[in-house]
């Protein structure tokens, strides 16, 4: 009797557990499948001509009276709808950003430039980090009116402009715009048809990191890392754009291929880059997107050489006990990024968005972000405010520093070669995506 | 005002309630509609509706540069499903799902048998709690823990080092271990329930007819418990097939169906992701048809 009752109780319990399990299971299996389907219809804007039509259709201008634009930088008059002055804040602003660009003290209590902004403007900042430009673009395009401001690298920014997701910025309203390094302004990935689609923020180079205790001698070139017989355990960035890193290697190891820009690869050049990655593939133990994941593998010895960002090295060296790692920009040069703060064409918080972009690109904040993330600031007046006087020299902030001569900022590959060739057809980004999946296997 | 304030003297209100009750009593279909309306909407619109949108998306394409969905009918996404990469990934996923399912069945059966047939009631209760306990912890925590366990400088290698051995590290073997750990309770519980349902009289009859332990197990217990094993396998198989988080953490870059779908969500190529999603869906439908034939649904 007693046993029977207990048995029934547990039978009921286990049935319940199974039901719970079944629900959990089905949601686990269907979540990735249904999400694209339900969110897809949101992105129904025609891609063509969107760049010119979207900004006018969106961007509620400020309530304040419109003054005639006194533009010294914009060759063309701004489309209607672009604000001509910054009014009172709407109370909130949402940002989609690279990790480390927007900090409110939750990563490190001493790293906080959001709270002073909130206190000064009354705009409450919500932010979300992303790990790759593709993730950023996907999040932005599937939630077209969620994010007011985005930090876009060159391989996302032009896509955002073409799709009509971001609006031209009236740079007269950006206090620091004149102080932004001229080499970062008017680039094809942030300025289209004479319209500035954002404010350049800073730049950096992807770097080669290694464990100093297990890798001797220290590597000096990417070619060593890509070699089939390197004996390294390699950690690489998990995004199709990483194929460009292989192309950078080929630019110095196989000059006969004639690669002049790692984002403009014709079929032969592309095949060579893919082959180089396939040769490296057996040594790759880790693909990282989330930078804490790369920190894991370096800390635990699952990788001892890899492509990294300065911030990751800084964090690993700052741990207790420190992880013995060092970092260089290899001899071949490197891929890198030049980021731009952009504003959503459908934003409902345009004034807070402008205030925030102003805040983030101001010298005092720009240098904080640059020092925290480990990159060169975009504002030429920022360096004077660095807490470490040698910081800007270390990161080659100066406008025409030769350091950047062989750094290739991320850019979206297109069929019409981005290096200007007209006698060749280049692999478009879709083909890069397919190839990247093939490489991962 | 409210129903609570109605006292026995208020005839009209009572009659209103009564007439409603009477109407419901006279119209069984209305009763049924009120009872099942909400669940039917949930199942029909939300569940099948989203599946339908998924299906529809698979026939669209996307703009290569901006990733926006282009709503023109095309079969290109299905042609891409025949690519060598996708076939390799599907086979890898199916092999993993089969290996995990078989391992779970082999490991779970003795546990479930002991719980259902050998253990004292007190011990049985403790064991059920022990099996259920891991389900109370977040899946993510468990997956990340395994990432640390399997790491080069992780616990597993630390334990194995004195024996001169080395753990599997990140890769397919490591992932197989993680999946077996994660899904084992989903196999133990159905088998336990199935074994417990076997009447003692059948075992006694087998013994009376001269059946010894192994013979009874082979010809009485196993056939009766088999539907329960199949029922458990539905969970282990489908959960393994759909997962992308554990492979992302411990597979060392090896891709499974879920990872491919996820990466197409990130690109974004939602129509291709939709087409790819239909593959595991189709496989599971086939699996469930076979499982039903084997009596798994009666065992649940």
Boltz contact constraints between the chains, C-beta under 6 A:
constraints:
  - contact:
      token1: [A, 3]
      token2: [B, 121]
      max_distance: 6.0
  - contact:
      token1: [A, 6]
      token2: [B, 121]
      max_distance: 6.0
  - contact:
      token1: [A, 7]
      token2: [B, 196]
      max_distance: 6.0
  - contact:
      token1: [A, 10]
      token2: [B, 128]
      max_distance: 6.0
  - contact:
      token1: [A, 11]
      token2: [B, 193]
      max_distance: 6.0
  - contact:
      token1: [A, 14]
      token2: [B, 189]
      max_distance: 6.0
  - contact:
      token1: [A, 14]
      token2: [B, 193]
      max_distance: 6.0
  - contact:
      token1: [A, 17]
      token2: [B, 132]
      max_distance: 6.0
  - contact:
      token1: [A, 17]
      token2: [B, 189]
      max_distance: 6.0
  - contact:
      token1: [A, 18]
      token2: [B, 189]
      max_distance: 6.0
  - contact:
      token1: [A, 21]
      token2: [B, 186]
      max_distance: 6.0
  - contact:
      token1: [A, 21]
      token2: [B, 235]
      max_distance: 6.0
  - contact:
      token1: [A, 25]
      token2: [B, 235]
      max_distance: 6.0
  - contact:
      token1: [A, 25]
      token2: [B, 238]
      max_distance: 6.0
  - contact:
      token1: [A, 25]
      token2: [B, 239]
      max_distance: 6.0
  - contact:
      token1: [A, 28]
      token2: [B, 242]
      max_distance: 6.0
  - contact:
      token1: [A, 29]
      token2: [B, 238]
      max_distance: 6.0
  - contact:
      token1: [A, 29]
      token2: [B, 242]
      max_distance: 6.0
  - contact:
      token1: [A, 32]
      token2: [B, 258]
      max_distance: 6.0
  - contact:
      token1: [A, 32]
      token2: [B, 261]
      max_distance: 6.0
  - contact:
      token1: [A, 32]
      token2: [B, 262]
      max_distance: 6.0
  - contact:
      token1: [A, 33]
      token2: [B, 277]
      max_distance: 6.0
  - contact:
      token1: [A, 34]
      token2: [B, 50]
      max_distance: 6.0
  - contact:
      token1: [A, 34]
      token2: [B, 54]
      max_distance: 6.0
  - contact:
      token1: [A, 36]
      token2: [B, 265]
      max_distance: 6.0
  - contact:
      token1: [A, 36]
      token2: [B, 270]
      max_distance: 6.0
  - contact:
      token1: [A, 36]
      token2: [B, 273]
      max_distance: 6.0
  - contact:
      token1: [A, 36]
      token2: [B, 274]
      max_distance: 6.0
  - contact:
      token1: [A, 37]
      token2: [B, 53]
      max_distance: 6.0
  - contact:
      token1: [A, 37]
      token2: [B, 54]
      max_distance: 6.0
  - contact:
      token1: [A, 37]
      token2: [B, 57]
      max_distance: 6.0
  - contact:
      token1: [A, 37]
      token2: [B, 274]
      max_distance: 6.0
  - contact:
      token1: [A, 38]
      token2: [B, 50]
      max_distance: 6.0
  - contact:
      token1: [A, 40]
      token2: [B, 57]
      max_distance: 6.0
  - contact:
      token1: [A, 40]
      token2: [B, 69]
      max_distance: 6.0
  - contact:
      token1: [A, 40]
      token2: [B, 270]
      max_distance: 6.0
  - contact:
      token1: [A, 43]
      token2: [B, 68]
      max_distance: 6.0
  - contact:
      token1: [A, 43]
      token2: [B, 69]
      max_distance: 6.0
  - contact:
      token1: [A, 47]
      token2: [B, 63]
      max_distance: 6.0
  - contact:
      token1: [A, 47]
      token2: [B, 66]
      max_distance: 6.0
  - contact:
      token1: [A, 47]
      token2: [B, 68]
      max_distance: 6.0
  - contact:
      token1: [A, 134]
      token2: [B, 266]
      max_distance: 6.0
  - contact:
      token1: [A, 134]
      token2: [B, 267]
      max_distance: 6.0
  - contact:
      token1: [A, 135]
      token2: [B, 266]
      max_distance: 6.0
  - contact:
      token1: [A, 138]
      token2: [B, 266]
      max_distance: 6.0
  - contact:
      token1: [A, 138]
      token2: [B, 268]
      max_distance: 6.0
  - contact:
      token1: [A, 159]
      token2: [B, 66]
      max_distance: 6.0
  - contact:
      token1: [A, 162]
      token2: [B, 66]
      max_distance: 6.0
  - contact:
      token1: [A, 163]
      token2: [B, 66]
      max_distance: 6.0
  - contact:
      token1: [A, 163]
      token2: [B, 68]
      max_distance: 6.0
  - contact:
      token1: [A, 284]
      token2: [B, 253]
      max_distance: 6.0
  - contact:
      token1: [A, 285]
      token2: [B, 252]
      max_distance: 6.0
  - contact:
      token1: [A, 287]
      token2: [B, 253]
      max_distance: 6.0
  - contact:
      token1: [A, 300]
      token2: [B, 151]
      max_distance: 6.0
  - contact:
      token1: [A, 300]
      token2: [B, 152]
      max_distance: 6.0
  - contact:
      token1: [A, 300]
      token2: [B, 153]
      max_distance: 6.0
  - contact:
      token1: [A, 301]
      token2: [B, 152]
      max_distance: 6.0
  - contact:
      token1: [A, 301]
      token2: [B, 153]
      max_distance: 6.0
  - contact:
      token1: [A, 302]
      token2: [B, 151]
      max_distance: 6.0
  - contact:
      token1: [A, 302]
      token2: [B, 152]
      max_distance: 6.0
  - contact:
      token1: [A, 428]
      token2: [B, 64]
      max_distance: 6.0
  - contact:
      token1: [A, 430]
      token2: [B, 64]
      max_distance: 6.0
  - contact:
      token1: [A, 433]
      token2: [B, 267]
      max_distance: 6.0
  - contact:
      token1: [A, 437]
      token2: [B, 85]
      max_distance: 6.0
  - contact:
      token1: [A, 438]
      token2: [B, 85]
      max_distance: 6.0
  - contact:
      token1: [A, 440]
      token2: [B, 253]
      max_distance: 6.0
  - contact:
      token1: [A, 440]
      token2: [B, 255]
      max_distance: 6.0
